[in-house]
Amino acid sequence: MNRPFSPPGWPTESDWTETLDSAIASPDFLELFQFIEQERRSQTIYPSEQDVFNAFRLTPYAHTKVVILGQDPYHGPNQAHGLSFSVEEGNKLPPSLRNIFKELSADLDIPTPITGNLTPWAKQGVFLLNTVLTVQKSQANSHRKRGWERFTDRVIQKLNAHERPLIFVLWGKPAEKKANLINQDKHTILSAPHPSPLSAYRGFFGSQPFSKINRELTLRGTRAIDWRLKH
């Protein structure tokens, strides 16, 4: 039996491998990675190969409680590391993440974090997924419509089929378009404008997503998320 294609950095030990076996083995996925490999030979691509699938490495399918959907990775040096909205330790906070932390602090009355690394959230079952998982340096949306959307749609469909009800957090119109892949009779969807400076004041601030998530998890008898980060 032929082994399915496994892209660089894919966490083969994760339960996501079996969950997504048909997607990973598809010709579309192979074509996507041929494109990414070609791009890496001639351009600077973020995140690094070993970080592209960090969300899948840090948050097993079986342990997922919450899905926070982003768009494409940050396109500056030493920022993107495979988790939506998260930046590597020691980096300046991007504007959208600063606004997320403002809302976090106001919502839960906790100190505003000084680190933008959201790994502690991912390890508690918060699946931090972007709809596109790579980007060319300094070129936002440069890998849009290259095949990632088909793959991440498949990921959302698998999450929709999860044995437990999940909480999907959709910030901004591109994320909200994914709602049609989610069974809203089973799962909870929290929608709000994107936290970017262009739209945060249109309803993101004051939306209280973090307390709503924890309230919903507690009602289900599931451990709430400890949203506190280094401050």
Residue pairs with C-beta under 8 A, 6 or more apart in sequence:
4 21
4 24
4 25
5 24
5 25
5 29
5 30
5 33
6 12
6 24
7 24
7 29
7 33
7 36
7 52
7 53
8 33
8 49
8 50
8 52
9 48
9 49
9 50
9 51
9 52
9 53
10 17
10 24
10 53
10 56
11 17
11 53
11 56
11 57
14 56
14 57
14 60
14 61
15 60
15 61
15 62
16 56
16 60
16 61
17 24
19 61
19 158
20 154
20 155
20 158
23 29
23 151
23 154
23 155
28 147
28 150
28 151
29 147
29 151
31 147
32 146
32 147
32 148
32 151
35 146
35 147
36 45
36 134
36 143
39 45
39 134
39 136
39 143
40 49
43 136
43 137
44 136
44 137
45 134
45 135
45 136
45 137
46 73
46 74
46 75
46 76
46 77
46 79
46 80
46 134
46 135
46 136
46 137
47 54
47 73
47 80
47 81
47 82
47 134
48 81
51 80
51 81
51 82
52 82
52 133
52 134
53 82
53 133
54 81
54 82
54 83
54 122
55 82
55 83
55 84
55 122
55 127
55 128
55 129
57 82
58 83
58 119
58 122
58 123
59 122
59 123
59 125
59 126
59 127
59 128
61 158
61 159
61 162
63 125
64 125
64 127
64 159
64 162
64 166
65 124
65 125
65 126
65 164
65 166
65 167
65 217
65 222
65 225
66 125
66 126
66 127
66 166
66 167
66 168
66 169
66 213
66 217
66 225
67 126
67 127
67 129
67 156
67 159
67 166
67 167
67 168
67 169
68 84
68 85
68 126
68 127
68 128
68 129
68 169
68 171
69 84
69 129
69 130
69 131
69 156
69 168
69 169
69 170
69 171
69 175
69 178
70 84
70 85
70 128
70 129
70 130
70 131
70 171
70 175
71 84
71 130
71 131
71 132
71 141
71 172
71 174
71 175
72 130
72 131
72 132
72 133
72 134
72 135
72 140
72 141
72 143
72 144
73 79
73 80
73 82
73 130
73 132
73 133
73 134
73 135
74 80
74 87
74 94
74 135
75 135
75 136
75 137
75 138
75 139
75 140
75 142
76 137
76 138
77 137
78 87
78 88
78 90
78 91
79 87
79 88
79 91
79 94
80 87
80 88
80 135
81 87
81 88
81 117
82 133
83 118
83 119
83 122
83 128
84 128
84 129
84 130
85 96
85 97
85 100
85 118
85 128
85 195
86 97
86 116
86 117
86 118
86 119
86 122
86 128
87 93
87 94
87 97
87 116
87 117
88 116
88 117
89 115
89 117
91 116
93 101
93 116
94 116
95 196
95 197
96 194
96 195
96 196
96 197
96 200
97 116
97 195
99 195
99 196
99 197
99 200
99 204
99 205
100 195
101 112
101 113
102 112
102 205
103 195
103 204
103 205
103 206
103 207
103 208
103 209
103 210
104 110
104 112
104 113
104 210
104 227
105 111
105 112
106 205
106 206
107 208
107 209
107 210
107 211
108 210
108 211
108 227
110 227
110 228
110 231
111 228
111 231
112 231
113 228
113 229
113 230
113 231
114 229
114 230
114 231
115 229
115 230
117 229
118 126
118 128
118 229
120 226
120 229
121 128
121 225
121 227
121 229
122 128
124 223
124 225
124 226
125 225
126 225
127 159
129 152
129 155
129 156
130 152
131 148
131 149
131 152
131 174
131 175
131 178
132 141
132 143
132 144
132 146
132 148
132 149
132 152
133 143
133 148
133 151
133 152
134 143
134 148
135 141
135 142
135 143
136 142
136 143
153 178
153 181
156 178
156 181
156 182
157 181
159 166
159 168
160 181
160 182
160 183
160 186
160 187
165 186
165 187
165 188
165 220
166 187
166 188
167 187
167 188
167 189
167 190
167 213
167 216
167 217
168 178
168 179
168 182
168 187
168 188
168 189
168 190
169 190
169 209
169 213
170 176
170 178
170 179
170 189
170 190
170 191
170 192
171 191
171 192
171 193
171 194
171 195
171 204
172 193
172 194
172 196
172 199
173 194
175 191
175 194
176 191
179 189
179 191
182 189
188 216
190 207
190 209
190 212
190 213
192 203
192 204
192 207
192 209
193 199
193 200
193 202
193 203
193 204
194 200
194 204
195 204
210 225
210 227
213 224
213 225
214 224
214 225
214 227
217 223
217 224
217 225
218 224
